[in-house]
Amino acid sequence: MALSAKKRVIIARTAIIVIYLGLAVVMFITGRTHTVLIDNKNAADGSYKAYKGMVVTVGKSAPSEFMRGDRDKFSVKGQKAKIHVEFYDGTEDLDVTVRIPFTEDCVLISIPAYTAGNADYVQPFSLYGTAD
């Protein structure tokens, strides 16, 4: 039994709408931009020390030089940030991929905390402060 022309049109339109909405969701997730702050500071509790100097590349951005105590901002498109670090003190180069939570607009990534094995090397960061 063949479908009537009216039912085929309804099925085709429904399929197009579902495909369109699916593409919109995929584009929204992969196209979202996050701010990533790279940090080279000592821990407040002294559990790790900042590096004397390093060059950091985040994604396809230009390399940025960091000295002890520096912090810089990068924009990353999508949910992953690929970070490459070259240390001045002869430490082996570091390549790390960080997954950024979808709900976070900005995250702070501490390179010294990562190399020290600290699980909290990625932290949410508010660019606008907190509303009290």
All heavy atoms as an XYZ file, in Angstrom:
1014
protein
N       0.841     -1.169      0.000
C       0.000      0.000      0.000
C       0.893      1.242      0.000
O       1.751      1.395      0.851
C      -0.888     -0.012      1.232
C      -1.899      1.080      1.223
S      -3.154      0.651      2.411
C      -3.362      2.165      3.210
N       0.729      2.091     -0.946
C       1.542      3.286     -1.110
C       1.005      4.425     -0.245
O      -0.192      4.510      0.021
C       1.545      3.703     -2.575
N       1.942      5.272      0.191
C       1.546      6.442      0.960
C       0.936      7.485      0.033
O       1.343      7.635     -1.114
C       2.764      7.055      1.656
C       3.403      6.229      2.766
C       4.670      6.905      3.235
C       2.446      6.059      3.924
N       0.008      8.232      0.563
C      -0.586      9.299     -0.248
C       0.430     10.422     -0.394
O       1.385     10.541      0.374
C      -1.874      9.811      0.399
O      -1.563     10.502      1.596
N       0.230     11.262     -1.351
C       1.148     12.373     -1.618
C       1.222     13.311     -0.429
O       2.297     13.825     -0.090
C       0.704     13.124     -2.873
N       0.098     13.513      0.232
C       0.063     14.417      1.377
C       0.920     13.868      2.537
O       1.655     14.606      3.170
C      -1.381     14.611      1.831
C      -1.554     15.685      2.862
C      -3.033     15.943      3.132
C      -3.178     17.103      4.077
N      -4.558     17.461      4.320
N       0.852     12.542      2.785
C       1.647     11.925      3.849
C       3.133     11.973      3.521
O       3.974     12.184      4.400
C       1.203     10.483      4.075
C      -0.111     10.365      4.807
C      -0.441      8.922      5.104
C      -1.777      8.828      5.834
N      -2.122      7.448      6.136
N       3.498     11.786      2.255
C       4.914     11.857      1.857
C       5.461     13.256      2.073
O       6.594     13.424      2.518
C       5.072     11.443      0.395
C       5.009      9.931      0.209
C       5.341      9.567     -1.188
N       4.213     10.040     -2.003
C       3.952      9.673     -3.228
N       4.774      8.852     -3.841
N       2.914     10.116     -3.871
N       4.662     14.261      1.763
C       5.097     15.652      1.962
C       5.307     15.917      3.446
O       6.308     16.527      3.850
C       4.068     16.633      1.354
C       4.350     18.064      1.789
C       4.076     16.534     -0.164
N       4.383     15.451      4.285
C       4.509     15.658      5.730
C       5.750     14.949      6.269
O       6.507     15.519      7.063
C       3.231     15.172      6.463
C       2.063     16.104      6.137
C       3.461     15.111      7.973
C       0.714     15.629      6.636
N       6.007     13.720      5.827
C       7.187     12.968      6.264
C       8.469     13.671      5.800
O       9.429     13.813      6.572
C       7.126     11.511      5.751
C       6.009     10.751      6.485
C       8.463     10.804      5.947
C       5.721      9.381      5.907
N       8.489     14.139      4.575
C       9.672     14.827      4.045
C       9.933     16.117      4.817
O      11.078     16.417      5.189
C       9.496     15.115      2.561
N       8.895     16.895      5.086
C       9.069     18.150      5.832
C       9.530     17.883      7.265
O      10.382     18.599      7.790
C       7.767     18.941      5.830
C       7.474     19.569      4.489
C       6.218     20.389      4.515
N       5.963     20.957      3.187
C       4.848     21.548      2.854
N       3.856     21.656      3.728
N       4.700     22.038      1.648
N       8.977     16.868      7.881
C       9.387     16.514      9.238
C      10.856     16.095      9.261
O      11.617     16.498     10.145
C       8.493     15.385      9.793
O       7.124     15.805      9.744
C       8.876     15.035     11.213
N      11.271     15.287      8.294
C      12.673     14.857      8.211
C      13.595     16.055      8.013
O      14.660     16.133      8.644
C      12.850     13.850      7.079
N      13.212     16.991      7.186
C      14.036     18.187      6.948
C      14.155     19.013      8.221
O      15.243     19.494      8.564
C      13.457     19.016      5.789
C      13.678     18.272      4.470
C      14.082     20.404      5.742
C      12.981     18.887      3.287
N      13.063     19.153      8.961
C      13.096     19.917     10.210
C      14.004     19.233     11.237
O      14.808     19.888     11.901
C      11.669     20.106     10.770
C      10.900     21.072      9.870
C      11.698     20.621     12.204
C       9.415     21.160     10.176
N      13.911     17.920     11.361
C      14.754     17.177     12.307
C      16.225     17.313     11.930
O      17.085     17.556     12.791
C      14.321     15.696     12.373
C      15.343     14.854     13.113
C      12.947     15.573     13.011
N      16.533     17.185     10.662
C      17.917     17.331     10.199
C      18.416     18.748     10.466
O      19.540     18.948     10.952
C      18.041     16.961      8.708
C      17.832     15.460      8.529
C      19.392     17.394      8.142
C      17.693     15.028      7.087
N      17.599     19.739     10.177
C      17.975     21.138     10.395
C      18.246     21.408     11.876
O      19.245     22.035     12.232
C      16.870     22.056      9.871
C      17.176     23.509     10.010
C      18.104     24.135      9.186
C      16.562     24.280     10.999
C      18.392     25.475      9.330
C      16.839     25.616     11.138
C      17.756     26.210     10.309
O      18.040     27.531     10.447
N      17.372     20.926     12.753
C      17.582     21.119     14.192
C      18.830     20.385     14.680
O      19.574     20.900     15.519
C      16.348     20.659     14.972
C      15.105     21.535     14.810
C      13.923     20.906     15.533
C      15.367     22.941     15.318
N      19.075     19.186     14.166
C      20.279     18.445     14.523
C      21.541     19.190     14.116
O      22.502     19.286     14.888
N      21.554     19.744     12.921
C      22.704     20.530     12.466
C      22.885     21.787     13.310
O      24.018     22.188     13.616
C      22.541     20.910     10.992
C      22.806     19.802      9.985
C      22.440     20.263      8.579
C      24.262     19.391     10.032
N      21.779     22.407     13.693
C      21.863     23.610     14.529
C      22.508     23.295     15.881
O      23.351     24.044     16.376
C      20.476     24.212     14.725
N      22.139     22.166     16.479
C      22.721     21.766     17.757
C      24.216     21.487     17.599
O      25.033     21.937     18.412
C      21.975     20.537     18.331
C      22.733     19.925     19.494
C      20.565     20.918     18.747
N      24.592     20.761     16.562
C      26.007     20.453     16.321
C      26.801     21.737     16.103
O      27.889     21.910     16.665
C      26.152     19.486     15.122
C      27.602     19.384     14.679
C      25.615     18.117     15.479
N      26.283     22.650     15.320
C      26.988     23.912     15.060
C      27.095     24.748     16.335
O      28.110     25.402     16.571
C      26.278     24.709     13.968
C      26.304     24.036     12.608
S      27.960     23.675     12.018
C      28.528     25.303     11.669
N      26.067     24.722     17.165
C      26.094     25.478     18.410
C      27.180     24.956     19.342
O      27.933     25.723     19.938
C      24.725     25.407     19.103
C      24.653     26.167     20.388
C      24.631     27.547     20.394
C      24.617     25.499     21.597
C      24.573     28.259     21.583
C      24.562     26.191     22.790
C      24.536     27.577     22.783
N      27.285     23.643     19.461
C      28.269     23.049     20.366
C      29.683     23.229     19.839
O      30.585     23.623     20.567
C      27.942     21.556     20.604
C      26.666     21.441     21.425
C      29.106     20.850     21.299
C      26.137     20.034     21.560
N      29.924     22.947     18.570
C      31.284     23.026     18.026
C      31.716     24.451     17.717
O      32.904     24.720     17.634
C      31.425     22.173     16.752
O      30.510     22.671     15.762
C      31.158     20.711     17.035
N      30.790     25.352     17.576
C      31.134     26.726     17.234
C      31.220     27.660     18.418
O      31.596     28.816     18.285
N      30.916     27.176     19.610
C      30.927     28.029     20.798
C      32.368     28.395     21.140
O      33.258     27.566     21.153
C      30.289     27.279     21.963
C      30.089     28.140     23.198
C      29.273     27.351     24.213
N      28.752     28.057     25.343
C      29.406     28.807     26.199
N      30.678     29.045     26.010
N      28.815     29.359     27.236
N      32.575     29.667     21.451
C      33.911     30.151     21.790
C      34.057     30.266     23.303
O      33.166     30.761     23.981
C      34.171     31.520     21.136
O      34.021     31.387     19.734
C      35.553     32.027     21.448
N      35.187     29.783     23.804
C      35.506     29.869     25.230
C      36.776     30.696     25.397
O      37.643     30.704     24.527
C      35.762     28.479     25.813
C      34.596     27.556     25.704
N      33.602     27.509     26.636
C      34.266     26.659     24.764
C      32.714     26.619     26.274
N      33.088     26.086     25.133
N      36.896     31.361     26.533
C      38.115     32.076     26.882
C      38.940     31.175     27.790
O      38.426     30.644     28.776
C      37.792     33.395     27.597
O      36.988     34.195     26.728
C      39.057     34.144     27.960
N      40.200     30.991     27.420
C      41.112     30.152     28.198
C      42.225     31.057     28.731
O      42.888     31.749     27.962
C      41.714     29.023     27.330
C      42.776     28.265     28.093
C      40.624     28.097     26.849
N      42.373     31.062     30.041
C      43.462     31.798     30.676
C      44.545     30.797     31.044
O      44.292     29.823     31.751
C      42.971     32.504     31.944
C      41.883     33.553     31.740
C      41.346     34.021     33.076
C      42.422     34.725     30.956
N      45.750     31.024     30.537
C      46.896     30.181     30.879
C      47.664     30.900     31.983
O      47.949     32.093     31.883
C      47.803     29.935     29.655
C      47.019     29.256     28.534
C      49.031     29.132     30.046
C      46.581     27.848     28.828
N      47.992     30.142     33.019
C      48.565     30.712     34.230
C      49.931     30.095     34.510
O      50.108     28.890     34.358
C      47.586     30.407     35.384
C      47.924     31.136     36.648
O      48.197     32.340     36.581
O      47.901     30.491     37.720
N      50.886     30.931     34.911
C      52.219     30.466     35.330
C      52.553     31.124     36.663
O      53.444     31.954     36.756
C      53.265     30.802     34.275
C      54.632     30.238     34.619
O      54.731     29.219     35.280
N      55.688     30.912     34.183
N      51.771     30.761     37.682
C      51.966     31.354     39.004
C      52.192     30.258     40.043
O      51.771     29.122     39.869
C      50.735     32.178     39.402
C      50.532     33.386     38.517
C      49.362     34.217     38.982
C      49.195     35.429     38.082
N      48.092     36.274     38.513
N      52.844     30.644     41.144
C      53.038     29.729     42.273
C      51.692     29.423     42.921
O      50.777     30.241     42.888
C      53.940     30.367     43.337
C      55.347     30.605     42.844
O      55.854     29.901     41.975
N      55.989     31.620     43.403
N      51.603     28.260     43.560
C      50.403     27.918     44.323
C      50.362     28.769     45.590
O      51.399     29.086     46.178
C      50.421     26.441     44.688
N      49.171     29.131     46.003
C      49.015     29.920     47.226
C      49.527     29.147     48.442
O      50.075     29.733     49.370
C      47.551     30.300     47.413
N      49.376     27.822     48.423
C      49.820     26.993     49.548
C      51.256     26.493     49.393
O      51.754     25.754     50.235
C      48.874     25.811     49.748
C      48.840     24.856     48.557
O      49.572     25.086     47.563
O      48.075     23.880     48.621
N      51.926     26.872     48.296
C      53.317     26.479     48.079
C      53.504     25.061     47.573
O      54.624     24.556     47.553
N      52.438     24.403     47.123
C      52.540     23.007     46.675
C      53.241     22.862     45.325
O      53.705     21.781     45.003
C      51.155     22.358     46.629
O      50.315     23.064     45.742
N      53.299     23.925     44.545
C      54.047     23.911     43.284
C      54.550     25.316     42.982
O      54.038     26.302     43.502
C      53.207     23.362     42.120
C      51.884     24.060     41.918
C      51.801     25.241     41.190
C      50.714     23.539     42.449
C      50.594     25.885     41.009
C      49.500     24.172     42.270
C      49.442     25.348     41.539
O      48.241     25.982     41.362
N      55.596     25.372     42.178
C      56.228     26.648     41.835
C      56.042     26.953     40.352
O      55.987     26.045     39.528
C      57.735     26.597     42.138
C      58.063     26.375     43.586
C      57.845     27.635     44.358
C      58.272     27.428     45.814
N      57.860     28.523     46.642
N      55.985     28.217     40.021
C      55.880     28.656     38.632
C      57.196     28.394     37.915
O      58.260     28.327     38.530
C      55.547     30.141     38.582
N      57.103     28.247     36.587
C      58.307     28.061     35.775
C      58.957     29.412     35.519
O      58.290     30.439     35.409
C      57.950     27.378     34.457
C      57.621     25.923     34.645
C      56.305     25.500     34.782
C      58.630     24.980     34.732
C      56.006     24.165     34.981
C      58.345     23.642     34.925
C      57.025     23.248     35.054
O      56.747     21.931     35.264
N      60.287     29.388     35.389
C      61.031     30.621     35.144
C      60.644     31.252     33.815
O      60.555     32.457     33.685
C      62.530     30.312     35.174
C      63.405     31.504     35.240
C      64.840     31.101     35.478
C      65.689     32.304     35.746
N      67.059     31.942     36.072
N      60.358     30.406     32.819
C      59.934     30.905     31.520
C      59.465     29.772     30.635
O      59.922     28.633     30.773
N      58.536     30.091     29.733
C      58.006     29.095     28.804
C      57.303     29.796     27.659
O      56.948     30.962     27.751
C      57.046     28.132     29.526
C      55.841     28.787     30.140
S      54.897     27.578     31.088
C      53.580     28.606     31.714
N      57.135     29.057     26.575
C      56.377     29.534     25.421
C      55.176     28.611     25.281
O      55.331     27.393     25.222
C      57.226     29.519     24.126
C      56.390     29.894     22.932
C      58.414     30.451     24.267
N      53.989     29.211     25.227
C      52.748     28.441     25.179
C      52.019     28.740     23.879
O      51.879     29.900     23.490
C      51.834     28.779     26.374
C      50.525     28.016     26.289
C      52.541     28.484     27.682
N      51.555     27.671     23.224
C      50.713     27.796     22.035
C      49.398     27.093     22.346
O      49.391     25.931     22.739
C      51.378     27.136     20.813
O      52.681     27.683     20.652
C      50.569     27.368     19.555
N      48.301     27.808     22.173
C      46.972     27.239     22.399
C      46.274     27.144     21.054
O      46.038     28.160     20.404
C      46.144     28.096     23.376
C      44.752     27.516     23.545
C      46.846     28.194     24.721
N      45.968     25.911     20.635
C      45.312     25.703     19.337
C      46.176     26.215     18.209
O      47.357     25.915     18.116
N      45.578     27.038     17.353
C      46.289     27.594     16.202
C      46.716     29.037     16.430
O      47.110     29.726     15.501
C      45.392     27.511     14.964
C      45.064     26.082     14.575
C      44.155     26.035     13.380
C      43.790     24.601     13.040
N      42.833     24.506     11.944
N      46.648     29.491     17.686
C      47.033     30.867     17.986
C      48.546     31.032     17.925
O      49.291     30.059     17.906
C      46.520     31.265     19.374
O      47.174     30.509     20.361
N      48.975     32.269     17.920
C      50.405     32.566     17.906
C      51.008     32.191     19.262
O      50.355     32.326     20.299
C      50.624     34.050     17.640
N      52.254     31.716     19.281
C      52.903     31.384     20.551
C      53.022     32.623     21.439
O      53.201     33.740     20.955
C      54.285     30.890     20.130
C      54.166     30.529     18.698
C      53.098     31.416     18.127
N      52.913     32.405     22.728
C      52.994     33.500     23.684
C      54.026     33.154     24.753
O      54.043     32.032     25.264
C      51.621     33.722     24.328
O      51.644     34.825     25.189
N      54.876     34.113     25.087
C      55.925     33.891     26.066
C      55.404     34.191     27.470
O      54.736     35.202     27.689
C      57.117     34.798     25.756
C      58.276     34.599     26.677
C      59.449     35.488     26.309
O      59.234     36.672     25.988
O      60.567     34.988     26.357
N      55.701     33.311     28.405
C      55.294     33.467     29.799
C      56.527     33.456     30.681
O      57.367     32.575     30.562
C      54.401     32.304     30.245
C      53.004     32.345     29.702
C      52.754     32.003     28.389
C      51.945     32.717     30.503
C      51.483     32.026     27.878
C      50.657     32.748     30.003
C      50.422     32.404     28.687
N      56.599     34.408     31.586
C      57.626     34.407     32.618
C      56.919     34.092     33.937
O      55.695     34.006     33.991
C      58.333     35.765     32.682
C      59.008     36.160     31.365
S      60.031     34.895     30.624
C      61.506     35.060     31.563
N      57.683     33.916     34.988
C      57.112     33.576     36.296
C      56.070     34.634     36.689
O      56.316     35.828     36.619
C      58.226     33.521     37.331
C      57.778     33.022     38.665
C      58.939     32.815     39.612
N      59.653     31.593     39.217
C      60.964     31.484     39.167
N      61.734     32.510     39.450
N      61.523     30.343     38.829
N      54.868     34.178     37.055
C      53.803     35.083     37.503
C      52.891     35.595     36.401
O      51.966     36.343     36.678
N      53.144     35.208     35.153
C      52.334     35.705     34.032
C      51.040     34.920     33.870
O      50.927     33.754     34.240
C      53.107     35.617     32.717
C      54.138     36.715     32.568
O      54.124     37.664     33.377
O      54.963     36.625     31.638
N      50.078     35.606     33.236
C      48.805     34.991     32.859
C      48.394     35.667     31.549
O      48.515     36.860     31.394
C      47.755     35.246     33.932
C      46.397     34.668     33.609
C      45.389     34.978     34.696
N      45.662     34.183     35.883
C      45.054     34.370     37.043
N      44.153     35.316     37.181
N      45.340     33.603     38.068
N      47.898     34.865     30.592
C      47.466     35.427     29.310
C      46.173     34.767     28.874
O      45.839     33.671     29.318
C      48.551     35.234     28.250
C      48.448     36.236     27.111
O      47.507     37.057     27.104
O      49.303     36.194     26.215
N      45.467     35.436     27.977
C      44.138     35.011     27.544
C      44.169     34.551     26.090
O      44.807     35.162     25.239
C      43.184     36.200     27.699
C      41.789     35.979     27.208
C      40.928     37.184     27.469
C      41.085     38.160     26.349
N      40.094     39.223     26.341
N      43.460     33.448     25.817
C      43.315     32.914     24.469
C      41.836     32.602     24.230
O      41.117     32.269     25.163
C      44.116     31.611     24.303
C      45.595     31.775     24.513
C      46.152     31.653     25.775
C      46.429     32.040     23.446
C      47.508     31.791     25.978
C      47.793     32.172     23.627
C      48.333     32.049     24.896
N      41.415     32.674     22.985
C      40.059     32.260     22.615
C      40.137     30.910     21.926
O      40.977     30.697     21.055
C      39.425     33.275     21.665
O      39.144     34.459     22.356
N      39.254     29.996     22.338
C      39.231     28.644     21.800
C      37.833     28.359     21.293
O      36.848     28.615     21.990
C      39.615     27.615     22.894
C      39.495     26.208     22.373
C      41.009     27.883     23.395
N      37.755     27.826     20.095
C      36.468     27.462     19.519
C      36.240     25.974     19.743
O      37.100     25.165     19.435
C      36.484     27.772     18.019
C      35.144     27.758     17.370
C      35.273     28.248     15.935
C      33.940     28.360     15.288
N      34.055     28.792     13.903
N      35.081     25.620     20.298
C      34.778     24.221     20.566
C      35.044     23.859     22.007
O      35.363     24.705     22.848
N      34.936     22.581     22.320
C      35.022     22.097     23.689
C      36.407     21.623     24.096
O      36.597     21.241     25.241
C      34.038     20.941     23.888
C      32.592     21.316     23.680
C      32.170     22.493     24.514
O      31.911     23.556     23.987
N      32.130     22.331     25.800
N      37.367     21.624     23.192
C      38.710     21.152     23.524
C      39.738     22.237     23.226
O      39.637     22.944     22.235
C      39.053     19.897     22.725
C      38.235     18.694     23.115
C      38.649     17.483     22.326
C      37.782     16.298     22.692
N      38.103     15.135     21.887
N      40.726     22.311     24.097
C      41.847     23.230     23.895
C      43.122     22.400     23.839
O      43.440     21.674     24.779
C      41.919     24.237     25.028
N      43.842     22.493     22.721
C      45.132     21.813     22.588
C      46.222     22.803     22.968
O      46.338     23.873     22.378
C      45.325     21.308     21.167
C      44.353     20.211     20.806
C      44.588     19.690     19.419
C      43.578     18.597     19.112
N      43.743     18.062     17.773
N      47.021     22.416     23.952
C      48.038     23.311     24.492
C      49.409     22.670     24.318
O      49.606     21.504     24.656
C      47.774     23.584     25.986
C      46.380     24.202     26.163
C      48.848     24.485     26.571
C      45.909     24.233     27.588
N      50.343     23.454     23.767
C      51.735     23.006     23.608
C      52.610     23.973     24.396
O      52.506     25.191     24.238
C      52.139     23.006     22.132
C      53.569     22.647     21.922
N      54.034     21.359     22.035
C      54.654     23.414     21.636
C      55.333     21.348     21.806
N      55.738     22.583     21.571
N      53.476     23.424     25.256
C      54.336     24.245     26.110
C      55.784     23.848     25.896
O      56.127     22.665     25.942
C      53.969     24.067     27.610
C      54.810     24.985     28.474
C      52.486     24.308     27.846
N      56.634     24.851     25.667
C      58.086     24.659     25.577
C      58.702     25.416     26.749
O      58.535     26.630     26.867
C      58.618     25.212     24.251
C      58.055     24.510     23.034
C      58.462     25.179     21.733
O      59.390     26.018     21.746
O      57.837     24.880     20.713
N      59.422     24.703     27.606
C      60.000     25.292     28.813
C      61.416     25.784     28.545
O      62.177     25.162     27.814
C      60.006     24.263     29.943
C      58.634     23.785     30.314
C      58.151     22.576     29.828
C      57.817     24.539     31.131
C      56.885     22.129     30.163
C      56.548     24.108     31.472
C      56.076     22.901     30.986
N      61.786     26.889     29.188
C      63.125     27.443     29.041
C      64.172     26.685     29.845
O      65.350     26.736     29.532
C      63.158     28.910     29.476
C      62.421     29.857     28.571
C      62.063     31.119     29.025
C      62.087     29.518     27.270
C      61.395     32.002     28.204
C      61.403     30.398     26.445
C      61.066     31.632     26.925
O      60.404     32.515     26.114
N      63.756     25.986     30.898
C      64.717     25.339     31.792
C      65.152     23.950     31.325
O      65.824     23.236     32.051
C      64.164     25.259     33.214
C      62.918     24.390     33.325
O      62.489     23.814     32.303
O      62.367     24.294     34.440
N      64.758     23.549     30.122
C      65.165     22.257     29.593
C      64.196     21.131     29.888
O      64.410     20.000     29.461
N      63.121     21.410     30.622
C      62.090     20.405     30.870
C      61.503     19.982     29.532
O      61.373     20.794     28.620
C      60.980     20.985     31.776
O      61.569     21.460     32.983
C      59.919     19.959     32.086
N      61.157     18.712     29.425
C      60.591     18.189     28.178
C      59.319     18.941     27.796
O      58.515     19.287     28.664
C      60.295     16.700     28.348
C      59.884     16.025     27.058
C      59.699     14.523     27.238
O      60.375     13.929     28.090
O      58.872     13.960     26.510
N      59.153     19.194     26.487
C      57.958     19.886     26.004
C      56.697     19.157     26.448
O      56.691     17.939     26.609
C      57.959     19.981     24.476
C      59.021     20.938     23.959
O      59.710     21.572     24.774
O      59.150     21.043     22.721
N      55.635     19.912     26.627
C      54.380     19.378     27.128
C      53.277     19.600     26.093
O      53.140     20.707     25.564
C      54.014     20.094     28.436
C      52.665     19.814     29.058
C      52.623     18.379     29.572
C      52.412     20.779     30.196
N      52.547     18.552     25.769
C      51.365     18.641     24.919
C      50.193     18.088     25.709
O      50.243     16.954     26.185
C      51.539     17.830     23.630
C      52.488     18.505     22.666
O      52.242     19.676     22.324
O      53.484     17.876     22.273
N      49.167     18.890     25.873
C      47.994     18.470     26.642
C      46.729     18.959     25.941
O      46.716     20.043     25.361
C      48.065     18.985     28.104
C      48.075     20.484     28.156
C      46.943     18.446     28.936
N      45.693     18.138     25.964
C      44.387     18.519     25.450
C      43.437     18.612     26.636
O      43.295     17.659     27.397
C      43.862     17.497     24.431
O      44.800     17.420     23.353
C      42.509     17.897     23.887
N      42.816     19.769     26.790
C      41.932     20.023     27.919
C      40.506     20.119     27.415
O      40.228     20.824     26.442
C      42.330     21.337     28.623
C      41.367     21.655     29.752
C      43.745     21.266     29.123
N      39.614     19.402     28.064
C      38.189     19.474     27.733
C      37.564     20.580     28.564
O      37.659     20.587     29.792
C      37.517     18.138     28.012
C      36.063     18.127     27.664
C      35.614     16.730     27.261
N      34.211     16.653     26.988
C      33.620     17.097     25.878
N      34.347     17.666     24.955
N      32.330     16.976     25.695
N      36.913     21.509     27.887
C      36.300     22.651     28.547
C      34.814     22.360     28.739
O      34.122     22.025     27.778
C      36.484     23.929     27.703
C      37.969     24.191     27.485
C      35.816     25.116     28.382
C      38.268     25.248     26.464
N      34.309     22.498     29.959
C      32.880     22.266     30.178
C      32.040     23.219     29.324
O      32.361     24.402     29.201
C      32.690     22.566     31.666
C      34.048     22.431     32.269
C      35.013     22.818     31.189
N      30.976     22.696     28.749
C      30.147     23.487     27.840
C      29.561     24.721     28.519
O      29.425     25.770     27.913
C      29.019     22.614     27.271
C      28.144     23.348     26.302
C      28.599     23.621     25.026
C      26.882     23.774     26.668
C      27.812     24.313     24.131
C      26.085     24.460     25.787
C      26.548     24.728     24.505
N      29.248     24.595     29.797
C      28.580     25.689     30.504
C      29.537     26.804     30.922
O      29.079     27.861     31.346
C      27.875     25.153     31.759
O      28.840     24.486     32.579
C      26.771     24.182     31.389
N      30.833     26.593     30.805
C      31.807     27.603     31.233
C      32.191     28.521     30.079
O      32.551     28.062     28.997
C      33.070     26.938     31.780
C      32.856     26.130     33.027
C      32.363     26.952     34.198
O      32.657     28.162     34.284
O      31.663     26.365     35.042
N      32.128     29.828     30.326
C      32.574     30.798     29.331
C      34.083     30.976     29.386
O      34.725     31.242     28.386
C      31.907     32.160     29.562
C      30.434     32.135     29.248
O      30.041     31.404     28.321
O      29.669     32.849     29.925
N      34.638     30.850     30.586
C      36.064     31.091     30.786
C      36.616     30.085     31.786
O      35.983     29.802     32.806
C      36.258     32.515     31.306
S      37.971     33.004     31.504
N      37.800     29.544     31.488
C      38.480     28.643     32.419
C      39.927     29.093     32.595
O      40.522     29.700     31.703
C      38.459     27.169     31.951
C      37.051     26.616     31.981
C      39.084     26.993     30.598
N      40.462     28.795     33.769
C      41.849     29.086     34.095
C      42.601     27.765     34.122
O      42.209     26.836     34.826
C      41.927     29.768     35.467
C      43.318     30.033     36.010
C      43.979     31.163     35.219
C      43.252     30.390     37.476
N      43.676     27.689     33.342
C      44.493     26.480     33.284
C      45.876     26.820     33.814
O      46.574     27.663     33.249
C      44.584     25.935     31.847
C      43.192     25.599     31.325
C      45.500     24.722     31.788
C      43.151     25.232     29.861
N      46.259     26.156     34.905
C      47.557     26.384     35.518
C      48.544     25.329     35.024
O      48.387     24.146     35.307
C      47.433     26.319     37.039
O      48.721     26.375     37.620
N      49.547     25.767     34.288
C      50.565     24.844     33.780
C      51.385     24.250     34.929
O      51.601     23.037     34.966
C      51.453     25.528     32.719
C      50.622     26.003     31.533
C      52.577     24.599     32.268
C      49.869     24.918     30.791
N      51.850     25.054     35.913
C      52.587     24.454     37.030
C      51.749     23.437     37.814
O      52.267     22.412     38.250
C      52.962     25.650     37.910
C      52.956     26.816     36.986
C      51.882     26.521     35.982
N      50.453     23.696     37.987
C      49.588     22.750     38.697
C      49.449     21.454     37.903
O      49.463     20.360     38.481
C      48.214     23.359     38.937
N      49.345     21.546     36.580
C      49.234     20.355     35.742
C      50.485     19.494     35.866
O      50.398     18.285     36.052
C      48.988     20.730     34.283
C      48.932     19.528     33.377
C      47.788     18.759     33.294
C      50.043     19.146     32.632
C      47.731     17.636     32.490
C      50.010     18.025     31.819
C      48.844     17.275     31.745
O      48.807     16.157     30.947
N      51.650     20.115     35.744
C      52.892     19.343     35.789
C      53.161     18.777     37.184
O      53.865     17.784     37.316
C      54.097     20.177     35.320
O      54.203     21.347     36.143
C      53.954     20.565     33.862
N      52.590     19.406     38.223
C      52.745     18.895     39.590
C      51.754     17.774     39.891
O      51.793     17.192     40.968
C      52.570     20.034     40.594
N      50.841     17.493     38.947
C      49.875     16.421     39.145
C      48.634     16.840     39.914
O      47.856     16.007     40.365
N      48.423     18.143     40.056
C      47.259     18.659     40.769
C      46.007     18.435     39.920
O      45.952     18.845     38.765
C      47.465     20.146     41.057
C      46.428     20.716     41.987
O      45.284     20.278     42.002
N      46.837     21.710     42.756
N      44.985     17.810     40.478
C      43.756     17.500     39.733
C      42.945     18.757     39.409
O      42.131     18.740     38.487
C      42.898     16.529     40.531
N      43.166     19.841     40.142
C      42.405     21.080     39.924
C      43.158     22.073     39.039
O      43.087     23.281     39.261
C      42.084     21.736     41.273
C      41.158     20.898     42.111
O      40.349     20.152     41.526
O      41.231     20.983     43.348
N      43.867     21.592     38.051
C      44.623     22.499     37.185
C      43.722     23.280     36.240
O      44.122     24.307     35.701
C      45.727     21.766     36.422
C      45.233     20.813     35.358
C      45.118     21.225     34.039
C      44.890     19.504     35.676
C      44.667     20.354     33.062
C      44.448     18.631     34.709
C      44.335     19.058     33.402
O      43.883     18.199     32.440
N      42.483     22.823     36.032
C      41.489     23.577     35.251
C      40.406     24.025     36.211
O      39.804     23.204     36.902
C      40.854     22.715     34.132
C      39.792     23.500     33.388
C      41.912     22.216     33.172
N      40.183     25.348     36.260
C      39.172     25.891     37.160
C      38.291     26.887     36.427
O      38.777     27.631     35.573
C      39.838     26.596     38.341
C      40.679     25.702     39.189
C      41.336     26.457     40.326
O      41.236     27.671     40.435
N      42.021     25.735     41.191
N      37.007     26.926     36.762
C      36.139     27.960     36.182
C      36.644     29.329     36.610
O      37.179     29.491     37.713
C      34.769     27.677     36.789
C      34.856     26.340     37.415
C      36.294     26.038     37.661
N      36.477     30.315     35.753
C      36.942     31.661     36.048
C      35.889     32.648     35.575
O      35.377     32.531     34.462
C      38.278     31.923     35.327
C      38.944     33.196     35.742
C      39.784     33.227     36.833
C      38.735     34.367     35.032
C      40.407     34.399     37.217
C      39.359     35.546     35.404
C      40.199     35.557     36.496
N      35.570     33.613     36.403
C      34.591     34.621     36.029
C      35.321     35.903     35.607
O      36.075     36.480     36.393
C      33.661     34.924     37.202
O      32.784     35.978     36.858
N      35.086     36.314     34.389
C      35.711     37.537     33.881
C      35.082     38.795     34.488
O      35.680     39.854     34.507
C      35.570     37.613     32.362
C      36.338     36.571     31.562
C      35.956     36.663     30.096
C      37.823     36.790     31.714
N      33.874     38.670     35.003
C      33.111     39.828     35.445
C      32.937     39.887     36.953
O      32.185     40.688     37.456
C      31.734     39.825     34.771
C      31.858     39.676     33.286
C      31.480     38.496     32.656
C      32.386     40.686     32.512
C      31.621     38.349     31.301
C      32.543     40.541     31.144
C      32.142     39.362     30.553
O      32.290     39.215     29.192
N      33.633     39.032     37.682
C      33.491     39.002     39.133
C      32.209     38.319     39.539
O      31.454     37.804     38.721
N      31.949     38.298     40.820
C      30.726     37.667     41.308
C      29.733     38.731     41.733
O      30.105     39.803     42.198
C      31.027     36.760     42.521
O      31.652     37.555     43.536
C      31.923     35.604     42.137
N      28.479     38.428     41.549
C      27.420     39.351     41.959
C      27.096     39.100     43.423
O      26.685     38.024     43.807
C      26.177     39.136     41.093
N      27.308     40.100     44.258
C      27.022     39.952     45.703
C      25.775     40.708     46.074
O      25.407     41.685     45.607
C      28.195     40.472     46.551
C      29.417     39.564     46.410
O      29.238     38.355     46.195
O      30.531     40.077     46.531
